[in-house]
Amino acid sequence: MYGEVLAYALAKNRPSAEVVRVDPEGLAGDLGGFVPRLVVCNEATDQVTTLAASWVALSYPKAIEADVCLGGRLSTIEDVRVEDVLAVMDEAERLSAEATR
């Protein structure tokens, strides 16, 4: 359920972004040509890191923590909030736009 709530919050706060929720098994399948700029997941698997240059891997050891990769730069956000994921989303969009210039 957390994935659905997060997808809803991201889409609601960034209406111009295309937010697609896919179960982990779906990443291995055909995404119909959809190439995500950012993947938000529970684990940064090889599929995730191959599929997207930017990703957020959420974990719940004590509080919600996120390992973040933005264009190859790794960082960690402790006590991550939706606003943090939105900021990562904005940065991933900016990096993607720069790469296509």
Contact map, one row per residue, 1 for C-alpha under 8 A:
11111000000000000000000000000000000000000000000000000000000000000000000000000000000000000000000000000
11111100000000000000000000000000000000000000000000000000000000000000000000000000000000000000000000000
11111110000000000000100000000000000000000000000000000000000000000000000000000000000000000000000000000
11111111000000000000100000000000000000000000000000000000000000000000000000000000000000000000000000000
11111111100000000000000000000000000000000000000000000000000000000000000000000000000000000000000000000
01111111110000000000000000000000000000000000000000000000000000000000000000000000010000000000000000000
00111111111000000011100000000000000000000000000000000000000000000000000000000000000000000000000000000
00011111111100000000000000000000000000000000000000000000000000000000000000000000000000000000000000000
00001111111110000000000000000000000000000000000000000000000000000000000000000000010000000000000000000
00000111111111000010000000000000000000000000000000000000000000000000000000000000010001000000000000000
00000011111111111110000000000000000000000000000000000000000000000000000000000000000000000000000000000
00000001111111100000000000000000000000000000000000000000000000000000000000000000000000000000000000000
00000000111111100000000000000000000000000000000000000000000000000000000000000000000001000000000000000
00000000011111111000000000000000000000000000000000000000000000000000000000000000000001000000000000000
00000000001111111100000000000000000000000000000000000000000000000000000000000000000000000000000000000
00000000001001111100000000000000000000000000000000000000000000000000000000000000000000000000000000000
00000000001001111110000000000000000000000000000000000000000000000000000000000000000000000000000000000
00000000001000111111000000000000000000000000000000000000000000000000000000000000000000000000000000000
00000010011000001111100000000000000000000000000000000000000000000000000000000000000000000000000000000
00000010000000000111110000000000000000000000000000000000000000000000000000000000000000000000000000000
00110010000000000011111000000000000000000000000000000000000000000000000000000000000000000000000000000
00000000000000000001111111100000000000000000000000000000000000000000000000000000000000000000000000000
00000000000000000000111111100000000000000000000000000000000000000000000000000000000000000000000000000
00000000000000000000011111110000000000000000000000000000000000000000000000000000000000000000000000000
00000000000000000000011111111000000000000000000000000000000000000000000000000000000000000000000000000
00000000000000000000011111111110000000000000000000000000000000000000000000000000000000000000000000000
00000000000000000000011111111110000000000000001100000000000000000000000000000000000000000000000000000
00000000000000000000000111111100000000000000001000000000000000000000000000000000000000000000000000000
00000000000000000000000011111110000000000000000000000000000000000000000000000000000000000000000000000
00000000000000000000000001111111100000000000000000000000000000000000000000000000000000000000000000000
00000000000000000000000001101111111000000000000000000000000000000000000000000000000000000000000000000
00000000000000000000000000000111110000000000000000000000000000000000000000000000000000000000000000000
00000000000000000000000000000111111000000000000000000000000000000000000000000000000000000000000000000
00000000000000000000000000000011111100000000000000000000000000000000000000000000000000000000000000000
00000000000000000000000000000010111110000000000000110000000000000000000000000000000000000000000000000
00000000000000000000000000000000011111100000000000110000000000000000000000000000000000000000000000000
00000000000000000000000000000000001111100000000000011100000000000000000000000000000000000001100100000
00000000000000000000000000000000000111110000000000011111000000000000000000000000000000001001000000000
00000000000000000000000000000000000111111000000100010111000000000000000000000000000000000000000000000
00000000000000000000000000000000000001111100000000000011110000000000000000000000000000000000000000000
00000000000000000000000000000000000000111111000000000011110000000000000000000000000000000000000000000
00000000000000000000000000000000000000011111000000000000111000000000000000000000000000000000000000000
00000000000000000000000000000000000000001111100000000000111000000000000000000000000000000000000000000
00000000000000000000000000000000000000001111111110000011100000000000000000000000000000000000000000000
00000000000000000000000000000000000000000011111110000000000000000000000000000000000000000000000000000
00000000000000000000000000000000000000000001111111000000000000000000000000000000000000000000000000000
00000000000000000000000000110000000000000001111111100000000000000000000000000000000000000000000000000
00000000000000000000000000100000000000100001111111110010000000000000000000000000000000000000000000000
00000000000000000000000000000000000000000001111111111110000000000000000000000000000000000000000000000
00000000000000000000000000000000000000000000011111111000000000000000000000000000000000000000000000000
00000000000000000000000000000000001100000000001111111000000000000000000000000000000000000000000000000
00000000000000000000000000000000001111100000000111111110000000000000000000000000000000000000000000000
00000000000000000000000000000000000011000000000011111110000000000000111100000000000000000000000000000
00000000000000000000000000000000000011100000000010011111000000000001111100000000000000000001000000000
00000000000000000000000000000000000001111001000110011111100000000001110000000000000000000000000000000
00000000000000000000000000000000000001111001000000000111110000000111100000000000000010000000000000000
00000000000000000000000000000000000000011111000000000011111000000111000000000000000000000000000000000
00000000000000000000000000000000000000011110000000000001111100011110000000000000000000000000000000000
00000000000000000000000000000000000000000110000000000000111110011100000000000000000000000000000000000
00000000000000000000000000000000000000000000000000000000011111111000000000000000000000000000000000000
00000000000000000000000000000000000000000000000000000000001111111000000000000000000000000000000000000
00000000000000000000000000000000000000000000000000000000000111110000000000000000000000000000000000000
00000000000000000000000000000000000000000000000000000000000111111000000000000110000000000000000000000
00000000000000000000000000000000000000000000000000000000011111111100000000000111000000000000000000000
00000000000000000000000000000000000000000000000000000000011110111110000000011111000000000000000000000
00000000000000000000000000000000000000000000000000000001111000011111000000011101000000000000000000000
00000000000000000000000000000000000000000000000000000001110000001111100001111000000000000000000000000
00000000000000000000000000000000000000000000000000000111100000000111110011111000000000000000000000000
00000000000000000000000000000000000000000000000000001111000000000011111111100000000000000000000000000
00000000000000000000000000000000000000000000000000001110000000000001111111000000000000010011001000000
00000000000000000000000000000000000000000000000000001100000000000000111110000000000000000001001000000
00000000000000000000000000000000000000000000000000001100000000000000111111000000000000000000000000000
00000000000000000000000000000000000000000000000000000000000000000001111111100000000000000000000000000
00000000000000000000000000000000000000000000000000000000000000000011110111110000000000000000000000000
00000000000000000000000000000000000000000000000000000000000000000011100011111000000000000000000000000
00000000000000000000000000000000000000000000000000000000000000001111000001111100000000000000000000000
00000000000000000000000000000000000000000000000000000000000000001111000000111111000100000000000000000
00000000000000000000000000000000000000000000000000000000000000111100000000011111000000000000000000000
00000000000000000000000000000000000000000000000000000000000000111000000000001111100000000000000000000
00000000000000000000000000000000000000000000000000000000000000011100000000001111110110000000000000000
00000000000000000000000000000000000000000000000000000000000000000000000000000011111110000000000000000
00000100110000000000000000000000000000000000000000000000000000000000000000000001111111000000000000000
00000000000000000000000000000000000000000000000000000000000000000000000000000000111111100000000000000
00000000000000000000000000000000000000000000000000000000000000000000000000001001111111110000000000000
00000000000000000000000000000000000000000000000000000001000000000000000000000001111111111000000000000
00000000010011000000000000000000000000000000000000000000000000000000000000000000011111111100000000000
00000000000000000000000000000000000000000000000000000000000000000000000000000000001111111110000000000
00000000000000000000000000000000000000000000000000000000000000000000010000000000000111111111000000000
00000000000000000000000000000000000001000000000000000000000000000000000000000000000011111111100000000
00000000000000000000000000000000000000000000000000000000000000000000000000000000000001111111110000000
00000000000000000000000000000000000000000000000000000000000000000000010000000000000000111111111000000
00000000000000000000000000000000000011000000000000000100000000000000011000000000000000011111111100000
00000000000000000000000000000000000010000000000000000000000000000000000000000000000000001111111110000
00000000000000000000000000000000000000000000000000000000000000000000000000000000000000000111111111000
00000000000000000000000000000000000000000000000000000000000000000000011000000000000000000011111111100
00000000000000000000000000000000000010000000000000000000000000000000000000000000000000000001111111110
00000000000000000000000000000000000000000000000000000000000000000000000000000000000000000000111111111
00000000000000000000000000000000000000000000000000000000000000000000000000000000000000000000011111111
00000000000000000000000000000000000000000000000000000000000000000000000000000000000000000000001111111
00000000000000000000000000000000000000000000000000000000000000000000000000000000000000000000000111111
00000000000000000000000000000000000000000000000000000000000000000000000000000000000000000000000011111
